[in-house]
Amino acid sequence: MTDSIINFYDELAEDYHLIFIDWHESIARQSEVLHNIIQSKLNLSCTDIIRILDCSCGIGTQAIGLANYGYNVTATDLSAVSVKRAIKEAANFGVKITFGVADFRTLHTDVSGIFNIVLSADNAIPHLISDEDLYQAFHNMHAKLDQNGLLIVTIRDYDAMVKKQITSTKPNVFDNGNRMAFQIYDWAQDGKTYTVHQFIMQRMNTGWKTKQYSTLYRAWLREELNKIMQATGFVNVEWHFPSQTGYYQPILTARKVE
């Protein structure tokens, strides 16, 4: 399972920004929403140094934006190739971020320090297929938070996806029709897991060039996530939907209280 995920993101790292209309604009927009969530959930003063662990940083989409807000950001990912690009992009943006390679399930030993916030964005959690793996991941996230720390997770609306058995996304066409990105979903018979096929197409001088990347996801329902989060010690589990936040995915927040 881990090797297939690593391969997926290692291969996608170079092209990941092509999924967005404008990756730089997405960095700014997403970090604004996440910043507002943080400000509403934590009792902060202007002099507080807030430590964030972005434990599925990819090429840096959220980590860079939050570092721009002045947060002290540590960013890790399972894909060393993605982290390598994130380091380069952070330098391009002129922000200071501590980077590393780590697994959700071993954060307690892979990452030093304790944080006010642990973040996992962009539907990364559903790469964990089994209840045991998800429990282990949330247990490790819980361990990296200080008392009253905040967990933030963004994830697809799987309750809606499973109900409708959605099999694809609409093609997003960019750059005056010269670039296109879309996904195809192949559902397993049990309706709980699916393989996503990410397509990126670009018009070249010689014609269209198509790249395709595939990986497996678990369609975690909200009730399932709530149950496992509570079992690992999280409280005040809340869901914030795009209609409320303007974010492109539902946002899940929870607190660590000891």
C-alpha positions as CSV (number, residue, x, y, z in Angstrom):
1,M,0.0,0.0,0.0
2,T,2.7,2.5,1.0
3,D,4.9,1.8,-2.1
4,S,2.0,2.5,-4.5
5,I,1.2,5.8,-2.8
6,I,4.8,6.9,-2.8
7,N,5.1,6.0,-6.5
8,F,1.9,7.9,-7.3
9,Y,3.2,11.2,-5.7
10,D,6.8,10.7,-6.8
11,E,5.6,10.6,-10.4
12,L,3.0,13.4,-10.0
13,A,5.3,15.8,-8.1
14,E,6.6,17.5,-11.2
15,D,3.1,18.1,-12.7
16,Y,1.1,18.6,-9.5
17,H,0.6,22.3,-10.1
18,L,-1.0,21.6,-13.5
19,I,-4.1,20.3,-11.7
20,F,-4.9,23.9,-10.7
21,I,-6.0,26.8,-12.8
22,D,-3.3,28.9,-11.1
23,W,-1.4,27.1,-8.3
24,H,-0.1,30.4,-6.8
25,E,-3.6,31.7,-6.5
26,S,-4.7,28.4,-5.0
27,I,-2.0,28.7,-2.3
28,A,-3.3,32.2,-1.4
29,R,-6.9,31.2,-1.4
30,Q,-6.6,28.0,0.6
31,S,-4.3,29.5,3.2
32,E,-6.7,32.3,3.8
33,V,-9.5,29.9,4.6
34,L,-7.2,27.8,6.8
35,H,-5.9,30.9,8.6
36,N,-9.5,32.0,9.3
37,I,-10.3,28.5,10.7
38,I,-7.2,28.7,12.9
39,Q,-8.1,32.2,14.2
40,S,-11.6,31.1,15.0
41,K,-10.6,28.0,16.9
42,L,-7.5,29.1,18.9
43,N,-7.4,31.8,21.5
44,L,-4.5,33.7,20.0
45,S,-2.7,36.9,20.6
46,C,-0.7,38.8,18.0
47,T,2.6,37.8,19.8
48,D,1.9,34.0,20.0
49,I,4.1,31.8,17.9
50,I,1.9,29.1,16.5
51,R,3.6,25.9,15.5
52,I,1.9,23.9,12.7
53,L,2.8,20.4,11.4
54,D,1.5,19.9,7.9
55,C,1.9,16.1,7.7
56,S,0.8,15.7,4.1
57,C,2.5,18.7,2.6
58,G,2.9,17.4,-1.0
59,I,4.7,20.2,-3.0
60,G,3.8,22.8,-0.4
61,T,0.4,24.1,-1.3
62,Q,-0.8,24.7,2.2
63,A,2.5,24.9,4.1
64,I,3.8,27.8,1.9
65,G,0.6,29.8,2.3
66,L,0.5,29.3,6.1
67,A,4.2,30.2,6.4
68,N,3.3,33.5,4.5
69,Y,0.9,34.3,7.4
70,G,3.8,34.0,9.9
71,Y,3.1,30.6,11.3
72,N,6.0,28.4,12.3
73,V,5.5,25.5,9.9
74,T,7.0,22.0,9.8
75,A,6.0,20.1,6.7
76,T,6.3,16.4,6.0
77,D,5.1,14.0,3.4
78,L,5.5,10.3,2.5
79,S,6.9,11.2,-0.9
80,A,10.5,12.3,-0.8
81,V,10.2,13.6,-4.4
82,S,7.3,15.8,-3.4
83,V,9.2,17.1,-0.4
84,K,12.2,17.9,-2.6
85,R,10.0,20.1,-4.8
86,A,8.3,21.7,-1.8
87,I,11.7,22.8,-0.5
88,K,12.4,24.4,-3.9
89,E,9.0,26.1,-4.0
90,A,9.4,27.4,-0.5
91,A,12.7,29.0,-1.4
92,N,11.0,30.6,-4.5
93,F,8.3,32.1,-2.2
94,G,10.9,33.2,0.3
95,V,9.4,31.4,3.3
96,K,11.1,29.4,6.0
97,I,9.7,25.9,6.5
98,T,11.3,22.9,8.2
99,F,10.8,19.9,5.8
100,G,11.0,16.1,6.3
101,V,9.8,12.8,5.1
102,A,7.3,11.0,7.4
103,D,4.4,8.6,7.5
104,F,1.1,9.5,9.1
105,R,1.3,6.3,11.2
106,T,4.8,7.0,12.6
107,L,4.7,10.8,13.2
108,H,5.5,10.3,16.9
109,T,8.9,8.9,16.1
110,D,9.5,10.5,12.6
111,V,8.9,14.1,13.7
112,S,10.4,15.9,16.7
113,G,8.6,18.5,18.7
114,I,5.0,19.2,19.8
115,F,2.6,21.5,17.8
116,N,-0.4,23.7,18.3
117,I,-1.9,22.5,15.0
118,V,-1.6,19.3,13.0
119,L,-2.9,19.7,9.4
120,S,-3.6,17.1,6.7
121,A,-5.1,18.6,3.5
122,D,-6.0,17.7,-0.1
123,N,-7.7,14.4,0.7
124,A,-4.6,12.6,1.9
125,I,-6.1,10.7,4.8
126,P,-8.1,8.4,2.5
127,H,-4.9,6.8,1.3
128,L,-5.2,4.9,4.6
129,I,-7.4,1.9,3.6
130,S,-7.9,0.0,6.9
131,D,-9.5,1.0,10.2
132,E,-6.3,0.0,11.9
133,D,-4.1,2.3,9.7
134,L,-6.5,5.2,10.2
135,Y,-6.6,4.7,14.0
136,Q,-2.8,4.6,14.1
137,A,-2.5,7.8,12.0
138,F,-5.0,9.7,14.2
139,H,-3.2,8.3,17.3
140,N,0.1,9.7,16.0
141,M,-1.5,13.1,15.1
142,H,-3.0,13.3,18.6
143,A,0.5,12.6,20.1
144,K,2.1,15.5,18.1
145,L,-0.4,18.0,19.5
146,D,0.0,20.0,22.7
147,Q,-2.8,20.2,25.2
148,N,-5.9,21.8,23.6
149,G,-4.2,21.5,20.2
150,L,-6.2,21.6,17.0
151,L,-6.4,19.0,14.2
152,I,-7.5,20.1,10.8
153,V,-8.2,17.7,8.0
154,T,-9.6,18.4,4.5
155,I,-11.3,15.5,2.7
156,R,-13.7,14.8,-0.1
157,D,-17.4,14.6,0.7
158,Y,-17.5,10.8,0.6
159,D,-21.1,10.7,2.0
160,A,-22.2,12.4,-1.2
161,M,-19.8,10.5,-3.5
162,V,-20.8,7.0,-2.2
163,K,-24.5,7.9,-2.4
164,K,-24.3,9.0,-6.0
165,Q,-21.5,6.5,-7.0
166,I,-19.7,9.3,-8.8
167,T,-17.4,7.9,-11.5
168,S,-15.6,11.0,-12.8
169,T,-15.0,14.7,-12.4
170,K,-15.9,17.2,-15.0
171,P,-12.9,18.2,-17.2
172,N,-11.3,21.4,-16.1
173,V,-10.0,23.3,-19.1
174,F,-7.2,25.9,-18.6
175,D,-4.8,28.1,-20.5
176,N,-7.3,29.0,-23.3
177,G,-8.0,25.4,-24.0
178,N,-4.4,24.3,-24.0
179,R,-4.5,22.3,-20.8
180,M,-7.1,19.9,-19.3
181,A,-7.2,17.9,-16.0
182,F,-9.9,15.4,-14.8
183,Q,-10.3,12.2,-12.8
184,I,-11.9,8.9,-13.4
185,Y,-13.0,6.7,-10.4
186,D,-13.1,2.9,-10.6
187,W,-15.1,1.7,-7.6
188,A,-14.5,-1.7,-5.9
189,Q,-17.5,-4.0,-5.6
190,D,-17.8,-3.3,-1.8
191,G,-18.3,0.4,-2.6
192,K,-15.7,1.4,0.1
193,T,-12.6,1.8,-2.0
194,Y,-11.9,3.1,-5.4
195,T,-8.9,3.7,-7.7
196,V,-8.5,7.3,-9.0
197,H,-7.0,7.9,-12.4
198,Q,-5.7,11.5,-12.6
199,F,-5.4,12.7,-16.2
200,I,-3.4,15.8,-17.2
201,M,-3.5,16.8,-20.9
202,Q,-1.5,19.5,-22.6
203,R,-1.5,20.8,-26.1
204,M,2.1,20.7,-27.6
205,N,3.4,21.7,-31.0
206,T,3.2,18.1,-32.1
207,G,-0.3,17.5,-30.7
208,W,-1.8,16.6,-27.3
209,K,0.3,15.0,-24.6
210,T,-1.5,13.0,-22.0
211,K,-0.2,11.8,-18.6
212,Q,-2.1,9.5,-16.3
213,Y,-1.5,8.7,-12.6
214,S,-3.4,6.1,-10.5
215,T,-3.7,5.3,-6.8
216,L,-6.1,3.7,-4.3
217,Y,-8.4,5.5,-1.8
218,R,-10.9,4.6,0.9
219,A,-14.2,6.5,0.8
220,W,-14.3,7.3,4.5
221,L,-17.8,8.4,5.6
222,R,-18.2,11.1,8.2
223,E,-19.6,8.8,10.8
224,E,-16.6,6.4,10.4
225,L,-14.1,9.2,10.8
226,N,-15.9,10.7,13.8
227,K,-15.9,7.3,15.5
228,I,-12.2,6.6,15.0
229,M,-11.2,10.2,16.0
230,Q,-13.1,9.9,19.2
231,A,-11.5,6.5,19.9
232,T,-8.1,8.1,19.6
233,G,-8.9,10.9,22.1
234,F,-10.1,13.8,20.0
235,V,-13.1,15.9,21.1
236,N,-15.2,18.7,19.7
237,V,-15.2,17.0,16.3
238,E,-16.8,19.4,13.8
239,W,-17.4,19.5,10.0
240,H,-17.2,22.7,8.0
241,F,-18.6,22.6,4.5
242,P,-17.7,24.5,1.4
243,S,-20.9,26.5,1.5
244,Q,-19.7,27.9,4.9
245,T,-15.9,28.2,4.3
246,G,-15.4,28.7,0.6
247,Y,-12.9,25.9,0.6
248,Y,-13.1,23.3,-2.1
249,Q,-13.5,20.3,0.3
250,P,-15.2,19.8,3.6
251,I,-12.9,20.7,6.6
252,L,-12.8,18.5,9.7
253,T,-11.6,20.0,13.0
254,A,-11.1,18.4,16.4
255,R,-9.3,19.2,19.6
256,K,-6.9,17.4,21.9
257,V,-7.9,17.8,25.6
258,E,-6.1,16.0,28.3
